[in-house]
């Protein structure tokens, strides 16, 4: 299926980090209740059609935009670039790729200036910007700090039917791979890719797409995530907890997956690791090693593999979903017993070691 994206002759934009996501929600009041009253994100600005939210440590205008609309979907995966000149670079780069490109000097959202939005080679709506409105960083506003405080936007996760194509495209764009999942035949099921010095700014998950799998916010500690679970239980909305809490093998992070009123998936995430050295090694996991998705070996619910949010083109129309032709990770891992569990007797990677009396099947 792979049809590799050509590498442009012009320089790729210098991306700093994932910065915000714009999502369309069908009931703004219910979404506000979820993101503000339950999760504790901070309102920067709002009106009857849109709410701009940020996490505790953010100093730019927003990390999340909730926009009222008829169809729940994602309107933009937005990245901040290193300088105003890099917005020009993004425009030139995607035009050479033959992608649809739109530029607005006034920005696409409040609080963000000169911006470029594109329909990228995978069908996702990407945005690149530098100019922003600065707002109060709430780091020392302990009077506002909640027990489950979300402190940073950490990453996106995108579902695509062609992970190798997406990996090559994002590597050309300057992303580096921290971890991936493969099988013995070399089929790639997922890849974690970063610009900032953490495990990822975005990840590619193999499946029917383009769709948004989740957007992730970080907390300081594990206990913040447990508090969110307790709060959702107390509010009798624990049915919106889809998966977790637990610890990932990939990224080593402690996690929780929850669903907003429209079914958009949010990950609450903490305690991954530094990836900033130029020779930071890529960790490859065997698709049959179920510790890759949950370090404790707990099953992954099928909905986590199959459900995801639609994404929009630049006209606001949902992109058609293309079926993945290669075998899916779910087909490999979910068997007749509901979940397969495979360990090799001996680790087969150069760093595979004896942990808790057994050898990992992943090639570390």
URDABEL-V669210 format. One line per field, one symbol per residue. ss: DSSP state (a for helix, b for strand, c for the rest). phi: phi as a letter, one per 30 degrees, with the letter a starting at -180 (. if undefined). Layout:
ss=???
phi=???
This chain:
ss=ccccccccccccccbbbbbbbbbbbccaaaaaaaaaaacccbbbbbcccbbbbbcccccbcccbbbbbccccbbbbbbbbbccaaaaaaaaaaaaaaccbbbbbcccccccbccbbbbbcccccbbbbbccbcbcccccccccccccccccbbbbbbbbbccaaaaaaaaaacccbbbbbbbcccccbbbbbbbcccccccbbbbbccbcbbbbbbbbcccaaaaaaaaaaaaacccaaabbbbbbbccccccbbbbbbcccccbbbbbbccccccccccccbbbbcccccccccccccccaaaaaccbbbbcccccbcccbccccccaaaaaccccccccccccccccccccbbccbbcccbc
phi=.dbdddddddddddddadbabcbcbcbdddddeddcdddidcddaabdcabcbbdecdcdeacbcccdadbdaccacccdcdaedddedddddddddiddbbbbddicbdibcebccbcddcjcdcbbabdbddbddcecdddcdcdceccbdcacbccbdbdedddddddddjdcdcbbbbcddidccabcbbcdcbdacbbccdldadbcdacccccdbddddddddddddddibdddddajdabddeiiddbacbcddcjdccccbaidbdbdddceddcccdddcdddcbddiddcdeeddccacdbcddciceddccddddddddddcccddjacbbbddbdccdcdbdbhibcdddcc
